[in-house]
Amino acid sequence: MTPRRIRRHRCPCLARRQRPGGFTLIELLTVIAILALLVAIFAPALTLAMQLAYATICRTNLHEMGTAMQLYKSHTGFYPPGHSWAPIQPANVITWAPNLRLYASGAKEKLFYCPTAPRIARWEVGFGSGLPAKWGYADDETRLYWNTPFSYGYNNWGTRDFAHPQVGLGSMADWIPELLGNDPRRLKDWGPLRAHRVAAPANMLAIGDSRVDGIWDAFIDHNQPGEFPHDAHLGRTNILFCDGRVGTEYSADLIDPTYTNPEARRRWNNDNQPH
């Protein structure tokens, strides 16, 4: 008897199980849409969190600079002068930052960079200048100049540039008679400011966020729009006051171009007057 071949039938359920894996186009589009929705929901929150973190780092930097400034004042009796002044190179060398660096702890140069600023504003230490140690710079160290991108600015002039007596924190680290003359008032008033001349340290601006454009970035100025404190932190600017306190301010509370807010103007001046 010839055996009969039994025909085997596949179970439909087994056929479904053996279907090739992968997403259909509709499933893939659905996943992409869900991911896009989640990004749209959480991206603003992540951006805000990052901005708040940057603002915290900036305030910490200013606090450390404030500590260094208090040590500098205790040791020298002066606030650090802003920059050198000379008709020949090296002209307009920034001096307040390296002077404070001498009294800073920790990361030192990193303290002078706000993370909201472009990376070009970082203080990158280099050597090969051929210049001797001076104003807080090491021997042969490259200098910071008036056109060096920088993310913090110093209140050197107050609200009256080139005034007698000066109302800022001190502008010139040296004196060149050929350029500025031999007026003894200038020699006394435009150099480093004695610490006792700041009438209200808790109210006077010392250092704040600066606009990075390569033009006197290392200074903030009440009279030059390009040197106004920068609203880098959610529409506000971080400020170090002369007593070491760090605050966050609106520009309207610091700048008074219309001469209608004397309280804003007095915050720039060492005599606490709204010049």
PAZAMI-649797 format. One record per residue: residue in one letter; chain; x, y, z of N, C-alpha, C in turn. Coordinates in pm, whole numbers, plus 50000, padded with zeros to 5 digits. Last residue first. Layout:
<sevexs>
SEVEX  res  chain   n.xx   n.yy   n.zz  ca.xx  ca.yy  ca.zz   c.xx   c.yy   c.zz
SEVEX    A      A      X      Y      Z      X      Y      Z      X      Y      Z
...
</sevexs>
This chain:
<sevexs>
SEVEX  res  chain   n.xx   n.yy   n.zz  ca.xx  ca.yy  ca.zz   c.xx   c.yy   c.zz
SEVEX    H      A  52565  61334  53940  52625  61433  53851  52562  61425  53712
SEVEX    P      A  52432  61253  54201  52383  61231  54064  52437  61335  53965
SEVEX    Q      A  52671  61109  54433  52593  61224  54386  52552  61203  54241
SEVEX    N      A  52860  60945  54552  52717  60912  54565  52627  61028  54528
SEVEX    D      A  53120  60973  54493  53068  61062  54596  52919  61042  54619
SEVEX    N      A  53158  60788  54288  53219  60761  54417  53174  60854  54528
SEVEX    N      A  52880  60688  54086  52977  60790  54129  53028  60765  54271
SEVEX    W      A  52670  60531  54004  52795  60522  53929  52909  60601  53993
SEVEX    R      A  52450  60595  54148  52506  60462  54169  52638  60442  54095
SEVEX    R      A  52353  60835  54061  52440  60837  54178  52506  60701  54202
SEVEX    R      A  52186  60756  53849  52313  60821  53822  52406  60816  53942
SEVEX    A      A  51958  60651  53973  52038  60567  53884  52175  60626  53864
SEVEX    E      A  51865  60872  54110  51910  60756  54188  51993  60662  54102
SEVEX    P      A  51776  61050  53915  51902  61077  53984  51954  60958  54064
SEVEX    N      A  51629  61034  53642  51639  60936  53748  51771  60954  53823
SEVEX    T      A  51641  61207  53434  51517  61207  53511  51520  61109  53628
SEVEX    Y      A  51830  61224  53228  51848  61300  53352  51718  61313  53431
SEVEX    T      A  51820  61056  53015  51732  61174  53011  51742  61261  53136
SEVEX    P      A  51984  60838  53067  52025  60933  52962  51941  61059  52957
SEVEX    D      A  52055  60655  53300  51962  60769  53302  52002  60871  53197
SEVEX    I      A  52084  60321  53408  52115  60419  53305  52009  60528  53304
SEVEX    L      A  51982  60161  53613  52124  60193  53611  52159  60307  53516
SEVEX    D      A  51724  60092  53583  51763  60131  53718  51910  60170  53727
SEVEX    A      A  51715  60010  53325  51644  60134  53358  51679  60183  53498
SEVEX    S      A  51836  59760  53335  51912  59875  53284  51847  60007  53321
SEVEX    Y      A  51780  59584  53640  51733  59627  53509  51814  59749  53465
SEVEX    E      A  52013  59365  53813  51943  59491  53795  51887  59504  53652
SEVEX    T      A  52130  59179  54075  52080  59167  53938  51984  59283  53915
SEVEX    G      A  52436  59198  54273  52294  59215  54249  52259  59195  54103
SEVEX    V      A  52668  59134  54524  52632  59110  54385  52481  59120  54371
SEVEX    R      A  52898  59312  54733  52765  59256  54711  52741  59240  54561
SEVEX    G      A  53132  59449  54767  53140  59306  54744  53007  59238  54721
SEVEX    D      A  53108  59718  54775  53120  59651  54905  53129  59500  54891
SEVEX    C      A  53068  59796  54514  53200  59819  54574  53217  59754  54711
SEVEX    F      A  52891  59536  54335  52901  59667  54399  53032  59675  54478
SEVEX    L      A  52844  59380  54030  52920  59376  54156  52929  59517  54209
SEVEX    I      A  52558  59275  53853  52644  59385  53894  52713  59352  54026
SEVEX    N      A  52397  59148  53567  52456  59121  53699  52560  59227  53730
SEVEX    T      A  52101  59263  53407  52246  59256  53411  52292  59227  53554
SEVEX    R      A  51815  59130  53226  51881  59198  53338  52032  59184  53327
SEVEX    G      A  51704  58971  53033  51670  59112  53034  51730  59191  53148
SEVEX    L      A  51822  58725  53095  51677  58738  53092  51634  58884  53106
SEVEX    H      A  52111  58853  53106  52046  58749  53185  51896  58776  53194
SEVEX    A      A  52228  59066  52981  52262  58933  52933  52181  58823  52999
SEVEX    D      A  52227  59356  52916  52115  59279  52971  52129  59133  52929
SEVEX    H      A  52530  59518  52994  52459  59431  52901  52348  59354  52973
SEVEX    P      A  52590  59864  53054  52585  59726  53104  52492  59642  53017
SEVEX    F      A  52711  60049  52767  52612  60029  52872  52623  59887  52926
SEVEX    E      A  52877  60096  52558  52939  60044  52680  52841  60038  52796
SEVEX    G      A  52732  60209  52359  52801  60084  52329  52866  60020  52450
SEVEX    P      A  52651  60451  52482  52555  60340  52462  52622  60207  52432
SEVEX    Q      A  52817  60615  52725  52843  60557  52594  52750  60438  52571
SEVEX    N      A  52772  60693  52986  52753  60793  52881  52773  60739  52739
SEVEX    H      A  52836  60496  53168  52700  60552  53170  52671  60638  53049
SEVEX    D      A  53012  60203  53093  53010  60348  53092  52867  60397  53087
SEVEX    I      A  53240  59943  53162  53102  59986  53147  53099  60136  53168
SEVEX    F      A  53512  59772  53005  53461  59884  53084  53311  59901  53058
SEVEX    A      A  53613  59592  52829  53649  59573  52969  53601  59686  53058
SEVEX    D      A  53552  59674  52570  53465  59577  52636  53490  59568  52787
SEVEX    W      A  53643  59866  52385  53641  59896  52529  53547  59802  52605
SEVEX    I      A  53528  59681  52146  53553  59824  52165  53535  59857  52313
SEVEX    G      A  53441  59422  52101  53580  59453  52073  53616  59601  52086
SEVEX    D      A  53193  59361  52184  53204  59405  52045  53347  59445  52009
SEVEX    V      A  52997  59259  52427  53120  59212  52362  53117  59255  52215
SEVEX    R      A  52899  59445  52699  52864  59409  52561  52993  59376  52486
SEVEX    S      A  52928  59310  53035  52966  59402  52928  52918  59351  52793
SEVEX    D      A  52818  59305  53370  52816  59242  53238  52842  59345  53129
SEVEX    G      A  53034  59495  53596  52909  59438  53548  52924  59371  53413
SEVEX    I      A  53171  59646  53886  53191  59561  53769  53056  59504  53727
SEVEX    A      A  53070  59860  54057  53213  59835  54035  53236  59761  53904
SEVEX    L      A  52839  60103  54167  52872  59996  54073  53024  59984  54060
SEVEX    M      A  52749  60179  54500  52827  60215  54381  52864  60092  54297
SEVEX    N      A  52627  60109  54735  52542  60163  54629  52617  60190  54499
SEVEX    A      A  52809  60028  54918  52698  59936  54892  52611  59982  54777
SEVEX    P      A  52981  60250  54941  53025  60130  54868  52910  60034  54833
SEVEX    A      A  52958  60559  54939  52855  60458  54966  52889  60330  54890
SEVEX    A      A  53196  60700  54887  53110  60740  54999  53009  60634  55037
SEVEX    V      A  53513  60637  54824  53382  60585  54786  53288  60605  54904
SEVEX    R      A  53750  60714  54940  53675  60814  54864  53539  60764  54816
SEVEX    H      A  53887  60508  55053  53801  60586  55142  53718  60689  55067
SEVEX    A      A  54051  60405  54849  53929  60333  54887  53834  60419  54969
SEVEX    R      A  54167  60617  54591  54178  60571  54730  54044  60515  54777
SEVEX    L      A  54205  60517  54258  54121  60587  54355  54143  60529  54494
SEVEX    P      A  54473  60566  54029  54400  60478  54120  54326  60557  54229
SEVEX    G      A  54426  60878  53842  54493  60751  53871  54410  60664  53962
SEVEX    W      A  54303  61116  53826  54272  61019  53723  54342  60885  53742
SEVEX    D      A  54386  61282  54039  54247  61240  54028  54222  61128  53930
SEVEX    K      A  54661  61335  54028  54601  61286  54151  54467  61221  54126
SEVEX    L      A  54704  61420  53768  54791  61316  53822  54728  61254  53946
SEVEX    R      A  54518  61626  53758  54498  61506  53679  54581  61390  53734
SEVEX    R      A  54640  61806  53930  54507  61757  53961  54478  61629  53884
SEVEX    P      A  54881  61875  53809  54884  61786  53925  54748  61733  53964
SEVEX    D      A  54940  61875  53473  54843  61923  53570  54841  61828  53690
SEVEX    N      A  55104  61826  53259  55162  61813  53393  55069  61866  53503
SEVEX    G      A  54970  61626  52985  55017  61746  53051  55067  61719  53192
SEVEX    L      A  54902  61402  52844  54801  61457  52934  54847  61583  53006
SEVEX    L      A  55121  61340  52680  54985  61328  52628  54884  61404  52713
SEVEX    E      A  55351  61383  52820  55347  61428  52681  55205  61426  52625
SEVEX    P      A  55305  61257  53069  55293  61403  53058  55284  61451  52914
SEVEX    I      A  55137  60986  53144  55225  61027  53034  55212  61178  53016
SEVEX    W      A  55103  60753  53396  55086  60895  53361  55186  60933  53255
SEVEX    D      A  54901  60465  53475  55027  60537  53465  54999  60676  53411
SEVEX    A      A  54646  60378  53499  54746  60309  53580  54882  60376  53572
SEVEX    M      A  54345  60555  53518  54477  60540  53457  54579  60479  53552
SEVEX    S      A  54093  60557  53657  54105  60522  53517  54245  60483  53475
SEVEX    G      A  53870  60505  53916  54010  60523  53879  54036  60471  53740
SEVEX    L      A  53602  60486  53957  53688  60409  54046  53836  60424  54013
SEVEX    G      A  53459  60815  53911  53456  60670  53896  53548  60603  53995
SEVEX    V      A  53495  61081  53932  53385  61027  54011  53370  60876  53993
SEVEX    Q      A  53771  61306  53969  53707  61193  53902  53600  61134  53992
SEVEX    P      A  53707  61656  54042  53773  61527  54065  53701  61415  53992
SEVEX    H      A  53723  61647  53702  53805  61681  53819  53712  61727  53931
SEVEX    A      A  53666  61399  53441  53624  61505  53533  53727  61527  53642
SEVEX    F      A  53664  61209  53233  53772  61308  53241  53735  61427  53331
SEVEX    D      A  53313  61157  53239  53443  61122  53182  53541  61239  53194
SEVEX    R      A  53091  61101  53467  53161  61219  53416  53300  61179  53368
SEVEX    T      A  52983  60880  53588  52899  60951  53490  52967  61074  53431
SEVEX    G      A  53267  60660  53602  53140  60709  53659  53056  60776  53551
SEVEX    W      A  53505  60555  53501  53483  60699  53492  53357  60747  53564
SEVEX    N      A  53516  60273  53548  53633  60355  53576  53603  60505  53580
SEVEX    N      A  53377  60002  53611  53325  60139  53617  53440  60235  53650
SEVEX    Y      A  53444  59738  53385  53480  59809  53508  53430  59953  53501
SEVEX    G      A  53285  59444  53252  53333  59580  53240  53348  59648  53376
SEVEX    Y      A  53326  59124  53102  53296  59205  53220  53358  59343  53205
SEVEX    S      A  53408  59002  52868  53266  58992  52903  53228  59066  53031
SEVEX    F      A  53596  59110  52585  53592  59081  52728  53446  59084  52772
SEVEX    P      A  53824  59147  52319  53689  59107  52362  53691  59060  52508
SEVEX    T      A  54042  59420  52314  54032  59277  52343  53889  59243  52384
SEVEX    N      A  54086  59688  52281  54004  59622  52180  54000  59470  52197
SEVEX    W      A  54253  59759  52489  54122  59823  52483  54029  59754  52383
SEVEX    Y      A  54411  59442  52580  54408  59580  52531  54265  59633  52524
SEVEX    L      A  54602  59234  52782  54467  59264  52736  54465  59411  52697
SEVEX    R      A  54926  59097  52689  54837  59190  52758  54696  59187  52700
SEVEX    T      A  55125  58806  52753  55052  58894  52661  54949  58975  52737
SEVEX    E      A  55411  58794  52968  55271  58758  52940  55209  58858  52842
SEVEX    D      A  55666  58854  53048  55651  58805  52911  55506  58769  52876
SEVEX    D      A  55578  58814  53384  55685  58847  53290  55662  58779  53157
SEVEX    A      A  55224  58866  53440  55351  58798  53461  55453  58843  53358
SEVEX    Y      A  55034  59150  53546  55073  59055  53442  55207  58992  53479
SEVEX    G      A  55005  59342  53741  54946  59211  53765  54975  59109  53657
SEVEX    W      A  55152  59556  53648  55006  59569  53658  54937  59435  53681
SEVEX    K      A  55416  59354  53514  55363  59484  53552  55212  59477  53558
SEVEX    A      A  55707  59201  53388  55592  59188  53477  55547  59326  53524
SEVEX    P      A  55803  59320  53058  55829  59278  53195  55700  59268  53276
SEVEX    L      A  55741  59178  52732  55723  59285  52830  55749  59235  52971
SEVEX    G      A  55732  58988  52537  55860  59054  52559  55854  59165  52662
SEVEX    S      A  55516  58831  52478  55503  58975  52457  55637  59046  52465
SEVEX    G      A  55500  58566  52527  55574  58606  52409  55565  58754  52381
SEVEX    F      A  55198  58392  52619  55327  58453  52648  55398  58483  52517
SEVEX    G      A  54852  58394  52735  54961  58358  52644  55089  58430  52682
SEVEX    V      A  54531  58307  52839  54664  58353  52878  54768  58303  52777
SEVEX    E      A  54231  58413  52737  54326  58307  52709  54468  58359  52737
SEVEX    W      A  53935  58489  52845  54071  58536  52869  54165  58418  52851
SEVEX    R      A  53669  58494  52608  53745  58426  52713  53886  58484  52724
SEVEX    A      A  53538  58601  52396  53560  58690  52510  53633  58620  52625
SEVEX    I      A  53486  58405  52215  53599  58492  52185  53633  58583  52302
SEVEX    R      A  53249  58292  52292  53372  58229  52339  53495  58315  52313
SEVEX    P      A  53010  58545  52393  53077  58462  52291  53209  58407  52344
SEVEX    A      A  52841  58511  52716  52917  58586  52616  52976  58492  52510
SEVEX    T      A  52736  58359  52912  52642  58407  52811  52715  58478  52697
SEVEX    P      A  52940  58305  53094  52907  58202  52994  52802  58245  52892
SEVEX    C      A  53188  58548  53144  53047  58515  53166  53004  58417  53058
SEVEX    Y      A  53506  58549  53273  53427  58513  53154  53286  58475  53196
SEVEX    F      A  53672  58573  53485  53649  58692  53406  53575  58662  53274
SEVEX    L      A  53726  58332  53597  53635  58420  53670  53593  58539  53584
SEVEX    K      A  53925  58223  53445  53788  58182  53415  53686  58268  53488
SEVEX    E      A  54159  58316  53566  54114  58378  53441  53969  58342  53407
SEVEX    K      A  54083  58160  53851  54148  58285  53812  54094  58341  53681
SEVEX    A      A  53988  57933  53974  54012  57928  53830  54080  58052  53775
SEVEX    G      A  54117  57995  54297  54046  57904  54207  54088  57921  54063
SEVEX    S      A  54121  58345  54383  54152  58205  54407  54080  58120  54304
SEVEX    A      A  54275  58668  54343  54167  58572  54323  54215  58432  54355
SEVEX    Y      A  54473  58849  54342  54411  58824  54471  54296  58724  54462
SEVEX    L      A  54552  58873  54080  54655  58844  54181  54595  58802  54314
SEVEX    R      A  54322  58957  53953  54362  58817  53939  54465  58778  54043
SEVEX    L      A  54323  59230  53989  54233  59149  54072  54271  59002  54067
SEVEX    N      A  54517  59291  53795  54541  59327  53934  54450  59248  54027
SEVEX    P      A  54394  59202  53560  54510  59130  53610  54546  59166  53755
SEVEX    A      A  54171  59399  53562  54150  59254  53568  54274  59178  53617
SEVEX    W      A  54282  59658  53543  54202  59621  53660  54188  59469  53674
SEVEX    T      A  54423  59700  53303  54499  59672  53425  54413  59626  53543
SEVEX    I      A  54463  59689  52959  54368  59671  53067  54444  59628  53193
SEVEX    V      A  54648  59936  52793  54650  59799  52845  54550  59791  52960
SEVEX    N      A  54693  60167  52626  54562  60125  52674  54558  59976  52708
SEVEX    A      A  54978  60063  52442  54884  60167  52481  54753  60105  52525
SEVEX    P      A  55308  59967  52460  55172  59917  52467  55074  60021  52521
SEVEX    Q      A  55298  60212  52195  55268  60077  52245  55359  60042  52362
SEVEX    I      A  55238  60555  52288  55306  60452  52210  55270  60316  52271
SEVEX    P      A  55104  60716  52462  55095  60749  52319  55163  60646  52229
SEVEX    A      A  54909  60562  52722  55039  60594  52665  55023  60623  52516
SEVEX    W      A  54781  60435  53001  54755  60542  52905  54889  60586  52849
SEVEX    S      A  54619  60139  53133  54734  60226  53112  54697  60332  53009
SEVEX    H      A  54312  60119  53324  54400  60084  53212  54518  60178  53208
SEVEX    G      A  54194  60138  53596  54131  60073  53482  54227  60026  53375
SEVEX    P      A  54332  60050  53921  54312  60141  53807  54263  60066  53685
SEVEX    P      A  54163  59913  54205  54256  59894  54093  54229  59995  53981
SEVEX    Y      A  54140  60128  54491  54075  60042  54393  54171  60025  54276
SEVEX    F      A  54373  60120  54770  54316  60177  54648  54223  60076  54581
SEVEX    G      A  54509  59994  54970  54438  60116  55007  54370  60184  54889
SEVEX    T      A  54638  59749  54938  54695  59867  54873  54632  59999  54920
SEVEX    H      A  54503  59556  55093  54649  59551  55079  54708  59682  55029
SEVEX    S      A  54236  59618  55080  54299  59605  55212  54450  59611  55202
SEVEX    K      A  54197  59612  54803  54181  59738  54877  54251  59732  55012
SEVEX    Y      A  54240  59336  54758  54324  59436  54692  54318  59569  54767
SEVEX    L      A  54030  59227  54906  54169  59197  54943  54264  59299  54883
SEVEX    Q      A  53815  59327  54760  53829  59363  54901  53971  59338  54950
SEVEX    M      A  53864  59203  54513  53870  59349  54523  53885  59393  54668
SEVEX    A      A  53821  58934  54574  53955  58977  54532  53970  59129  54545
SEVEX    T      A  53546  58949  54625  53638  58908  54732  53780  58953  54700
SEVEX    G      A  53459  59019  54368  53436  59109  54482  53527  59077  54598
SEVEX    M      A  53525  58794  54226  53595  58918  54194  53578  59019  54308
SEVEX    E      A  53338  58622  54343  53481  58596  54361  53565  58720  54328
SEVEX    H      A  53104  58747  54250  53128  58735  54395  53276  58711  54423
SEVEX    L      A  53133  58711  53978  53138  58846  54033  53162  58843  54183
SEVEX    N      A  53104  58429  53964  53226  58495  53918  53241  58633  53981
SEVEX    T      A  52841  58406  54057  52951  58346  54135  53084  58409  54094
SEVEX    R      A  52704  58531  53851  52702  58592  53985  52813  58535  54072
SEVEX    C      A  52762  58344  53647  52807  58483  53636  52810  58549  53773
SEVEX    I      A  52631  58115  53741  52776  58112  53723  52831  58254  53719
SEVEX    T      A  52368  58215  53730  52425  58175  53858  52578  58171  53851
SEVEX    A      A  52335  58252  53457  52327  58368  53545  52388  58337  53682
SEVEX    Y      A  52351  57986  53370  52453  58081  53328  52454  58204  53421
SEVEX    A      A  52113  57889  53485  52243  57834  53527  52357  57928  53490
SEVEX    L      A  51926  58037  53344  51936  58055  53489  52069  58001  53542
SEVEX    Q      A  51971  57932  53090  51995  58073  53115  52008  58102  53264
SEVEX    M      A  51891  57665  53133  52029  57695  53096  52063  57841  53123
SEVEX    A      A  51621  57702  53189  51707  57642  53291  51854  57672  53261
SEVEX    L      A  51534  57805  52943  51526  57887  53064  51619  57834  53172
SEVEX    T      A  51578  57579  52783  51648  57704  52755  51649  57795  52877
SEVEX    L      A  51400  57400  52901  51543  57370  52903  51625  57496  52877
SEVEX    A      A  51159  57529  52844  51196  57506  52984  51345  57477  52996
SEVEX    P      A  51159  57525  52563  51163  57653  52636  51205  57636  52781
SEVEX    A      A  51156  57233  52522  51268  57317  52481  51271  57452  52552
SEVEX    F      A  50918  57099  52590  51026  57106  52689  51142  57197  52649
SEVEX    I      A  50741  57122  52372  50695  57148  52509  50811  57177  52603
SEVEX    A      A  50888  57058  52149  50823  57189  52154  50779  57224  52295
SEVEX    V      A  50956  56794  52217  51062  56896  52204  51002  57036  52216
SEVEX    L      A  50703  56675  52206  50776  56679  52333  50886  56784  52330
SEVEX    L      A  50647  56708  51933  50561  56772  52033  50632  56783  52167
SEVEX    A      A  50844  56548  51821  50843  56692  51792  50759  56767  51893
SEVEX    L      A  50761  56297  51919  50890  56353  51959  50895  56504  51934
SEVEX    I      A  50516  56273  51784  50519  56276  51931  50649  56337  51981
SEVEX    A      A  50602  56267  51519  50514  56374  51564  50514  56387  51716
SEVEX    I      A  50751  56031  51517  50817  56158  51490  50733  56274  51539
SEVEX    V      A  50545  55845  51565  50656  55860  51661  50726  55994  51643
SEVEX    T      A  50395  55881  51328  50335  55906  51460  50442  55928  51566
SEVEX    L      A  50568  55799  51132  50526  55939  51135  50464  55975  51269
SEVEX    L      A  50581  55526  51198  50702  55609  51205  50666  55757  51212
SEVEX    E      A  50319  55444  51148  50375  55434  51283  50497  55524  51299
SEVEX    I      A  50305  55491  50873  50214  55564  50964  50268  55560  51106
SEVEX    L      A  50494  55312  50775  50513  55455  50756  50426  55535  50852
SEVEX    T      A  50563  55057  51022  50498  55106  50901  50522  55255  50891
SEVEX    F      A  50863  54919  51142  50750  55011  51155  50689  55036  51018
SEVEX    G      A  50951  54567  51185  50972  54704  51140  50845  54786  51155
SEVEX    G      A  50974  54212  51067  50959  54320  51164  50983  54456  51103
SEVEX    P      A  50778  53991  50856  50901  54069  50878  50877  54186  50973
SEVEX    R      A  50577  53745  51012  50582  53864  50927  50710  53942  50955
SEVEX    Q      A  50539  53531  51174  50657  53528  51091  50667  53646  50996
SEVEX    R      A  50292  53571  51290  50412  53583  51373  50539  53592  51288
SEVEX    R      A  50118  53515  51082  50130  53654  51131  50257  53673  51212
SEVEX    A      A  50155  53243  51062  50189  53328  50950  50204  53472  50992
SEVEX    L      A  50048  53154  51296  50193  53141  51275  50239  53228  51161
SEVEX    C      A  49781  53205  51251  49849  53279  51359  50000  53271  51343
SEVEX    P      A  49717  53025  51046  49719  53170  51019  49792  53250  51126
SEVEX    C      A  49921  52738  51015  49821  52811  51098  49829  52960  51067
SEVEX    R      A  49959  52558  50714  50011  52654  50813  49897  52721  50888
SEVEX    H      A  49904  52221  50660  49851  52357  50645  49908  52447  50754
SEVEX    R      A  50043  51951  50489  50039  52032  50612  49992  52174  50580
SEVEX    R      A  49930  51656  50354  49956  51798  50327  49940  51877  50457
SEVEX    I      A  50077  51348  50360  49981  51434  50431  50021  51579  50409
SEVEX    R      A  50090  51107  50116  50156  51226  50175  50050  51317  50237
SEVEX    R      A  50026  50766  50175  49978  50895  50124  50052  51011  50194
SEVEX    P      A  50198  50471  50080  50163  50573  50183  50123  50705  50118
SEVEX    T      A  50059  50206  49907  50143  50326  49894  50102  50430  49997
SEVEX    M      A  50086  49880  50000  50000  50000  50000  50088  50122  50000
</sevexs>
